[in-house]
């Protein structure tokens, strides 16, 4: 019979081995910061996590629900997330240390994803027909810590409307559409892809309109914030919603600037090798491809991404580069 001393020793050894393997497992387990489950960030982040986990050896990732852009940038800068999805304007503000960030964030961009459209929604029978009529109204500007809130405030400011000019509500996507459906707010802002789930679902049960920006308003916004571009949505993009024009800003994947170059290269390479699969699974045709990485010109790409771009450009000499 084994002595108690030997038994204790074996138990201690087993515990040590278990802890060692647990540590090694955790070392290769990562998260990607997304947004609310009713937006586009969450399913896209989940699909990217799956593609990377399936195609990169000893790599495991899961999608994390967050308040979106601002929170994702901060967590990436603090090494609490490996990757985060964010709007380009938010990343620029983070890089420069402008509000809502207390100081410059140590982040870099992996690659551009797709344009995010700033959509101001009102009930179909509302007497609000223009953005400037939102003064004095109860408006959901987006959740605290979200890129939606940053964009909605920036755009109102560009059009001469300060945050204090509206009765601003800090609601996420789901709370915004619920409040609109129940008549608790006059308007709500959702910044997401065209056909974003939150608006699609709302339009199935309520008659809504999306305010269309005039060419003059879009020019004012572009003059104040050059990273916004015009997007024209056709009639029927949502049920019974007429065509509208709105500003849009590119979404990007953000990583810590100290990320290993080889990891950044591998993440970029695997993502673009599987880009058609990603598009098909989340129904987002606007996701960029290898020839569109140059779309993001206002922010430096991670050196690992640059390595992938250089390789791709050499094998596709007609590709436009940054």
C-alpha positions in Angstrom: 0.0 0.0 0.0 1.3 3.4 -1.0 2.4 5.6 1.9 0.5 8.8 2.7 3.6 10.8 1.9 3.8 9.3 -1.6 0.1 9.7 -2.1 0.4 13.4 -1.1 3.3 13.8 -3.5 1.4 12.3 -6.4 -1.6 14.5 -5.7 0.6 17.6 -5.6 2.2 16.5 -8.9 -1.2 16.0 -10.5 -2.4 19.4 -9.4 0.8 21.0 -10.7 0.4 19.4 -14.1 -3.3 20.3 -14.2 -2.5 23.9 -13.4 0.3 24.0 -16.0 -1.9 22.7 -18.8 -4.7 25.1 -17.7 -2.2 28.0 -17.9 -1.0 26.9 -21.3 -4.6 26.6 -22.5 -5.6 30.0 -21.2 -2.5 31.5 -22.8 -3.9 30.7 -26.3 -7.4 31.7 -25.5 -8.5 35.2 -26.7 -11.5 37.5 -27.1 -12.7 39.8 -29.8 -14.7 42.8 -28.6 -17.9 43.3 -30.6 -21.1 45.2 -29.6 -24.7 44.4 -28.7 -26.2 41.1 -30.0 -28.7 43.0 -32.1 -26.1 44.8 -34.1 -23.6 43.7 -36.8 -20.5 43.7 -34.7 -21.5 40.6 -32.7 -22.2 38.2 -35.5 -19.2 39.5 -37.5 -16.9 39.1 -34.4 -18.3 35.6 -33.9 -17.6 34.6 -37.5 -14.0 36.1 -37.3 -13.4 34.2 -34.1 -14.5 30.9 -35.7 -12.4 31.4 -38.8 -9.3 32.2 -36.8 -9.9 29.4 -34.3 -10.4 26.9 -37.1 -7.4 27.9 -39.2 -4.7 29.1 -36.8 -2.9 26.3 -34.8 -3.2 26.5 -31.0 -5.5 29.5 -31.3 -8.9 29.8 -29.6 -11.1 32.9 -29.7 -14.6 33.8 -28.6 -16.7 36.9 -29.3 -17.5 39.2 -26.3 -20.6 41.4 -26.0 -19.5 44.9 -25.2 -20.7 48.5 -25.5 -18.8 48.6 -28.8 -16.2 50.9 -30.2 -15.0 53.0 -27.2 -14.9 50.0 -24.8 -13.2 47.8 -27.4 -10.5 50.3 -28.0 -9.8 50.8 -24.3 -9.7 47.0 -23.7 -7.4 46.4 -26.6 -5.1 49.1 -25.4 -5.1 47.5 -21.9 -4.5 44.0 -23.3 -7.9 42.8 -22.0 -8.9 41.9 -25.6 -6.7 40.7 -28.4 -8.9 42.4 -31.1 -11.8 44.8 -31.1 -14.2 46.1 -33.8 -14.5 49.9 -33.8 -15.4 52.8 -36.0 -12.5 54.6 -37.7 -13.4 58.0 -36.2 -13.3 56.5 -32.7 -9.9 54.9 -33.3 -8.6 58.3 -34.5 -9.9 60.0 -31.4 -8.3 57.3 -29.3 -4.9 57.7 -31.1 -5.0 61.4 -30.5 -6.3 61.2 -26.9 -9.4 63.2 -27.6 -12.7 62.7 -25.7 -14.1 60.3 -24.7 -10.5 59.0 -24.2 -8.5 60.4 -21.2 -5.2 60.0 -23.0 -3.8 58.6 -26.3 -4.4 54.8 -26.6 -1.7 52.4 -27.8 -3.6 50.9 -30.6 -3.1 50.1 -34.3 -5.5 49.1 -37.1 -5.4 45.6 -38.5 -7.6 46.3 -41.5 -10.8 48.0 -42.6 -14.0 46.1 -42.6 -17.1 47.8 -44.0 -18.8 51.2 -43.9 -21.1 51.9 -41.0 -24.1 54.1 -41.8 -25.4 56.7 -39.4 -29.1 56.2 -39.4 -31.5 58.6 -37.6 -34.8 56.8 -37.2 -38.2 58.3 -36.4 -41.8 56.9 -36.4 -43.4 57.1 -39.9 -46.0 59.6 -38.7 -43.5 61.9 -36.9 -43.5 65.6 -37.9 -39.7 65.5 -37.8 -38.4 65.5 -41.4 -34.9 66.8 -41.0 -31.9 66.5 -38.7 -32.1 70.1 -37.6 -35.7 69.6 -36.3 -34.3 67.3 -33.5 -33.6 70.3 -31.3 -35.5 70.0 -28.1 -36.5 66.4 -28.9 -35.9 63.2 -26.9 -33.3 61.4 -28.9 -31.4 58.2 -28.2 -27.8 59.0 -29.1 -26.4 55.6 -28.4 -25.1 53.8 -25.4 -22.3 55.2 -23.3 -19.0 53.8 -24.5 -20.3 53.2 -28.0 -19.1 54.5 -31.4 -22.8 55.3 -32.1 -22.8 57.9 -29.4 -19.5 59.4 -30.6 -20.8 59.6 -34.2 -24.3 60.9 -33.4 -22.8 63.7 -31.2 -20.2 64.6 -33.9 -22.7 64.8 -36.7 -25.2 66.9 -34.7 -22.3 69.2 -33.8 -21.2 69.5 -37.4 -24.8 70.7 -38.2 -24.9 73.3 -35.4 -26.7 71.1 -32.8 -24.9 70.7 -29.5 -25.5 67.7 -27.2 -27.4 70.0 -24.8 -29.8 71.1 -27.6 -31.5 67.6 -27.4 -32.9 65.5 -24.6 -30.2 62.8 -25.2 -30.8 59.3 -24.1 -28.0 56.7 -23.7 -29.6 53.6 -25.1 -28.1 50.6 -26.9 -29.6 49.2 -30.1 -32.3 47.1 -28.5 -33.4 49.7 -26.0 -33.5 52.3 -28.8 -35.8 50.3 -31.0 -37.9 49.4 -28.1 -38.3 53.0 -27.0 -39.2 54.0 -30.6 -41.8 51.3 -30.8 -43.3 52.3 -27.5 -43.3 56.1 -28.2 -40.9 56.8 -25.4 -38.4 58.8 -27.6 -38.9 61.0 -30.7 -35.9 59.7 -32.6 -33.0 57.2 -32.3 -29.6 56.8 -33.8 -28.3 53.4 -34.9 -24.9 53.3 -36.6 -24.5 50.1 -38.4 -24.5 48.4 -41.8 -27.4 48.8 -44.1 -29.9 46.0 -43.2 -28.6 46.0 -39.6 -30.7 43.6 -37.6 -32.1 46.1 -35.0 -33.7 48.3 -37.7 -34.7 45.4 -39.9 -36.7 43.9 -37.0 -38.2 47.2 -35.9 -39.4 47.9 -39.5 -41.2 44.5 -39.5 -43.5 45.6 -36.6 -43.6 49.4 -36.8 -43.8 52.0 -39.6 -40.6 54.0 -39.5 -38.7 56.5 -41.5 -35.0 57.1 -41.7 -34.1 60.8 -42.0 -32.3 61.6 -45.2 -29.4 64.1 -45.1 -29.3 66.8 -47.8 -26.2 67.3 -50.0 -25.5 70.5 -48.1 -25.7 68.7 -44.7 -23.4 65.9 -45.9 -20.9 68.6 -47.2 -20.9 70.2 -43.8 -20.3 66.9 -42.1 -17.4 66.0 -44.4 -15.9 69.4 -43.9 -15.8 68.9 -40.2 -15.0 65.2 -40.2 -13.3 64.1 -43.5 -13.6 60.4 -42.7 -17.4 60.4 -43.3 -18.5 59.6 -46.8 -22.0 59.6 -48.4 -24.0 56.4 -48.6 -27.2 56.3 -50.7 -29.7 53.6 -49.5 -32.3 52.4 -52.0 -36.0 52.2 -51.3 -36.9 49.0 -49.5 -33.6 48.4 -47.8 -35.9 48.1 -44.8 -39.7 47.3 -45.0 -41.6 50.3 -46.3 -38.7 52.7 -45.8 -38.0 55.1 -48.7 -34.6 55.8 -50.1 -32.3 57.9 -48.0 -28.8 59.4 -47.9 -26.6 59.3 -44.8 -23.0 59.7 -43.7 -21.0 56.6 -43.2 -17.7 55.8 -41.6 -15.5 52.7 -42.0 -15.4 50.1 -39.3 -12.0 48.6 -38.6 -10.3 45.9 -36.5 -8.2 47.4 -33.8 -5.3 45.7 -32.0 -2.6 46.8 -29.5 0.3 48.4 -31.4 2.6 46.0 -29.6 1.0 42.9 -31.1 3.6 40.5 -32.6 4.0 41.2 -36.3 3.6 37.5 -37.2 0.4 37.2 -35.3 -1.0 40.4 -37.0 0.1 39.0 -40.4 -1.6 35.6 -39.7 -4.8 37.1 -38.5 -5.0 39.3 -41.6 -4.0 36.5 -44.0 -6.5 34.0 -42.6 -9.3 36.5 -42.6 -8.9 37.5 -46.2 -8.4 33.9 -47.3 -11.9 33.2 -45.8 -13.6 36.6 -46.6 -16.2 35.1 -48.9 -17.2 32.6 -46.2 -17.4 35.5 -43.7 -19.6 37.6 -46.0 -21.9 34.7 -46.7 -22.4 33.7 -43.1 -23.4 37.2 -41.9 -25.0 38.5 -45.1 -22.8 41.5 -45.4 -21.6 42.0 -49.0 -19.9 45.3 -48.1 -17.0 43.7 -46.2 -13.7 44.7 -47.8 -11.5 42.4 -49.7 -7.8 42.2 -50.2 -7.8 45.0 -52.8 -9.7 47.4 -50.5 -7.4 47.4 -47.4 -6.2 50.8 -48.7 -9.7 52.2 -48.0 -8.5 53.2 -44.5 -6.0 56.0 -45.3 -6.3 58.1 -42.1 -4.6 55.7 -39.8 -1.5 53.6 -40.0 -1.9 49.9 -40.4 -0.1 47.4 -38.2 3.3 46.3 -39.7 2.0 42.7 -39.8 -0.8 43.8 -42.1 1.6 45.8 -44.2 3.6 42.6 -44.7 0.4 40.9 -46.0 -0.4 43.9 -48.2 3.1 43.9 -49.7 2.9 40.1 -50.5 -0.6 40.5 -52.0 0.5 43.5 -54.1 3.5 41.6 -55.5 1.2 38.7 -56.6 -1.5 41.1 -57.9 0.4 44.0 -59.5 -2.7 45.9 -60.6 -3.9 46.3 -57.0 -4.1 49.9 -55.7 -2.0 50.2 -52.5 -1.8 52.7 -49.7 
